[in-house]
Amino acid sequence: MRARDRLAYLRGEHAEEALLVGWICLLAHTLFLPVLALVPALGYLVATARAVIGGEEALPPVEFRALFSEGLAAGAICLLYGLIPATIGAVTVSLATETAIDPQDGATLFFLIGSTTTLFVVLAGLYALPIALCRYAVGGIRDALPSRAFLAVGTHAAYFIGWTSALLLLAAGGLGGGVIEIVPVVGPILAALVWWITAIVAARRLAAAYRTV
């Protein structure tokens, strides 16, 4: 997707309200209402994915009731796909800290194996999560559960390329927003906007890759 196409996408009929709602949500999350303020933002990203998969070229309208209900469902899906990596990571760290690490007794080897396994599981969760959210967007909560359809999408080159580019985009946007946030007074306000625009464009990229498959 070219930069000009991204800018055109953000200048659609519903762009102002979409940017404003997400911007406010991220500001609230940053300043005084952590996590809960992200629920409507997640809901709008689900709506964005649905619109892209359905072939729409513009940002979808903001429907507040749907934002909250779909945001809660999307949050539950994120928790589901983050639970296993978090559990494995917690167990690995717990065992490593409670056991004296001695190269002679194999504890170091266990920690290396455990941390490597955790890394792969985290990456697998991050790779599968957008598929689950896209399936939820066009289906229902049950469609977000792992199935054979996940393998068909996940092994497709178009999805891998889309996922990789979205991940790089999120990393760049996160870094850029972090730098802007350092600026006194206006920094956190502008950083929230940068992060939200990045999230919308990344959601569109992932949904477009899913649609291609």
N, C-alpha and C positions, 0 to 999 in steps of 0.2 A: 504494500500500500504506500503510495507516494505521499510526501508531506502535504501537498496541495489537496489531495483527497481527504486527508485527516482533518485539515482546516475546514473544508467544505462540509464535512460530516458534522462538525461542531458549530456550524452556522445555520442549521436547519430551523424549521418552524418552532420546534419545542426546545431548542438549544438553551435559551436563556433560563427557563424554569428548571431544566435538567441540571445545568451547571450550578444554579443557585441552591437547589435542594441538596445536592451532594456536597457542595461547599460548606453549607451550614452544618450538615451532619458531621463532616470531618473536623470543623472548627469546634463543635460541641464535644466531640470525642477527645480532641486535644486539650481543651481548656477546662471542661467541668463535668462531662458526662461520658467517661470512658466506656467503650464496648457497646453499651445500649444505643448510643447515638448512631452506630454504624448499621443498625438493623434496616432503616429505610434506604440507606445507601446500597446495601446488599440487594434489597428488593428491586432497586432501579437497575442494577447491573443484570439481574435476572431478566427484567423486562427488555433490556438492551439486547441480551443474547437471543431472546425469543424473536425480537424484531429482525435481527440479522439473519437468523436461521430461516425465518419466513420470507426472506428476500427483500425486506424493506431497506431503503438506503438512508433514511433519516432517523434521527433519535426519536424514540417513542414518547408519547405524552406522559406526564406525571399523574398517576392515579394513587392518591395517598393511602386508601384502604388496602390496595394490592401491595403497595410498598412495604407495609408493616407485616402483612401475612406472609408474603413471599420472602421477605427479609428474614423472618423468624425461621422459616423452613430452610432457607439457604444457610443460615447460621448453624442449624442443627446438622445439616449435611457436612459443613466444614468441620464441626466438632467430631462427627463420625469418622471422617477420613484423617483427622489429626489425632484420634485417640490411640490407635495402634502405635504410630511412631513415637508419641509422647510416652506411652507405657514402656516401650522397649528402651527408650532413652533414659527414663527414670530408673528402671531396673538396673541398667548398665552402670549408671553413675552411682547408684546406691551401693551396689556390690563392690564397685571399685573403691569407694571411699571407706566402706566398712571393713575392707580387707587390706591388710598391709601388702603393698605391691612389692614383691620380691622377684627379680628375674629368675630365681631358682625354682620357685613354686608354680610358675605358669600364670600368675595373676596378671602380669603385664600383657601376656598373650591374650588372655581372656578379654581384657579391656580393649585391646586393639581390635579383636574380632567383633566385640560388642559394639564399639563405636562405628566400625565400618558397616556393620549390619544396620545400625540405626540410620546412618547416612543414606544407604540404599533404600531403606523403607520410607524415609522422609521424601526422597526424590520420587519414589513410586506413588506416594500419596499425593504429592503436588502434581504429578502427571495425570493421575486419575481424577482428581477433584474437578477440573474444568469439564471433563466428560460428564461427570455426575450432575453438575450444575446445569449443563446444556440439556441433558436428558430430562431433568426436572422442569426446566423452562418450557419444554414443548410437550411434556407428558404429565407426570405427577411425582409425588415423593417416592413411590415404589420404584419408579424408573431410575432413581438415583442410586439404587442398591447395585452392587457389583453383579455383572452378568456376562454372558459371552459377547454381547454387543460392545462391551468395553474393550475387549481384545481386538475386535474388528476395527474400531476407531483408533485405538492406541498404537496399533502396528502399522497404520497408514502413514506414508511419508508426509502427506499434506498436514496431518495433525501434528506430527513431530516438528515440522518446520514452523507451523503456527505457534505451537507451545513454546518453542525455543525463542522465537522472535518476541513473543509476549513477555517471557521471563526477562529477556534483556531489556525490553522497554520498561518493565516495572522496576528493574534494578537502576536503570538510568534515571527514571522519574523519581524514585525514592532518594537517590543520591542528590539529584538536583534540588529536590524539595528540602532535604536535610541541610544543604548549603544555604538556601534562602532563609530557612528558619532561624539561622543564627542572627540575622539582621534584627536589631532592636525594634520593638513595637509592631511594625508591619510584617516582619519576617514570618511569624506563625500564620498570619492571615493569608499571605500569598502562597506559602508552602502548602497549605490545605488545598488551595485551588489547583496547584500543580499536581499534587497527588491525585486529586479527583479526576482531572483531565486524563492523567496517565491511566487510571483505572478504567475509565470509559473506553479509551482507545484500545487498551489491552483486552478488555472484554469483547469488543468488536472483533479484534484479530482472532481470538480463540473461537468465537462463535462462527466466524467465517471459515476457519479451518475445519470445524466440526461439520458445517454445512457441506463443504467440499467432499468430505468422506461419504 
